[in-house]
Amino acid sequence: MLNFLQRIGKSLMFPIATLPAAALLVRLGMEDFLDLPFITAAGNGILGNLALIFAIGIAMGLSKDGSGAAALAGAVGYLVLDNGIGAINEDVKMGVFAGVIAGIAAGLLYNRYNDVKFPEFLSFFGGKRFVPIITSAVMVVAAFILGYVWVYPQALLDSTADWILNGGAAGVGIYGFLNRLLIPVGLHHVMNTLIWFDFGTFTTEGGEVVRGEINRFLNGDPSAGSFLAGFFPVMMFGLPAACLAMYAAAKKERKAAVGGMFLSIGLTSFLTGVTEPIEFSFMFLSPLLYVVHAALTGVSMILAYLFDVRHGFGFSAGLIDYVLNYNIAQNPFTLVLIGLFMAAVYFLVFYFLIIKLNLKTPGREDEEEVQSEIEEGTDEYEAKAYHYIEALGGADNIATLDYCTTRLRLEMKDRDIVDEASLKRSGARGVMKIGRRNLQVIVGTTVEFVAEAMKKQMEHPGMTAPAASRTEQEQAPASPGRTLNKEAFAMPVTGRILPLEEVPDQVFAEGMMGPGLAVDPADGTITSPVKGKVIQVFPTKHAVGLETDKGLELLIHVGLDTVKLQGKGFEALVEAGDLVDLGTPLLQVDMDTVKQEAPSIITPVIFTNLENEEIHVLKHGQAERGDKEILEVTRKKEDDGNE
């Protein structure tokens, strides 16, 4: 059930993403900005149809492939449901709930019937075309039931809304506390949807009725904004101060390493109100700090309410929204004073707790716990994807893969074999277990690119982890045959051999993908350095994965950030599954194009699955394609006595 609610929460991000555009249009068209009513009307065109937008977005988000057919079914389902209920009882106003129900139904029905087959004379209505039809039928039944039954939950919701909206300081404080507390499980979006888009009504001067805290605030409701204002002091001042406290408490030798990160995520929170990078930096390392953060958010909400501040946002409570909506807010400057107070409280409380309790926030980890992270800015998402899949037990162990703003959402077949330490070494900021099979991996704002890279690699399983679990591999004795003598490895391209540490990319230089060597190539013909088979040609053709006859896996990655070229300048000469010998041509590369488009043509050649083996680079400097005595792979010396 929790996993299902999380999927809905993730799907809500699609319609919520329309809010910044709507809020900007509404504000720009007002008298104190451009005084162009048609622009405000355009923005209200989005806000006034949120139920329909929610139906479309949720249906698309819940569908297994993000299909437009599911989105169309969501729209059809909402129209059928809303008009059907209105015909039965015009006093029933479901608001965004109608869109949510229709979207959920359409998404689930799409997953069930998108490939349904009918007899030939009805085949036109089969497959995806059947989804809007079955959705309409289901919504007709739902409209009949809800048209008579919804009056009871509507009365309950109205009374709950009245209590929350009229609950004074207690109401806004509880909302602020729960808003932060539910972030780890992703259910804050569900609660926000009710507060932001459904609770409370306001009739504009033009006679239009708008619902929800955000809509009412942007359209001039003088009573709206209490449930939004208190977030500004936390996101603009409190959390950046928490970053400063964590930096101040970091070990002296680690300050330089974590200082840039804290500055970046603190500035992001201040300007845009995007707080999850900060929150995930300490959420799993110290849950106590996160509970304190949730409580302080409640305090900020209460203070804003007590000082009669009403302010709002279309995206989040950062400086951009603060300035944009300053003129329509009530007592907005008071938020700066509250923010300075909250900054002092956050800094003192965080610093005291970190030092007093010796909390392992970033920069305070024990030496053996310090993980080498892949930079968020790098385009080597294949690196993270490969290692994530391996740490998760291989592609076969992943039942479903999805993602939201900052985290991977996974359903595992066997969650016990997941290697959390390996995930963190590959850059994950945290791992969260939910229920019996579900797992969330906190990646950061690059999660979309990592997830898409994982999906591509799962479609070509040759480069993912072996079918056997990591635990099984570690328990099994290493094979004495997983070696490579100096005659079994040939130079793959003419050029200058460099130590891997000299590669101008952290992923390769620090050995995150494995040990090996690098080549500064002199031409564009890349050949196989070993005898074996091709296990993957990356979709962008800039890299090839190989496996030797003895089970060693290699990756040849031509250039750096060459994934951006999307295949431009690369020609693949082999396919996954092809057998190769020393010198078999793998890729033909237009080096002039790559030199112009990519930051470097340096080509790492790395071994990705070494366990009880180590490599020895025997030569540096210039070498010709096909040269041998370049490197060898041997068993680690400390393992020799264990045979």
Disulfide bonds with the S-S distance in Angstrom:
none
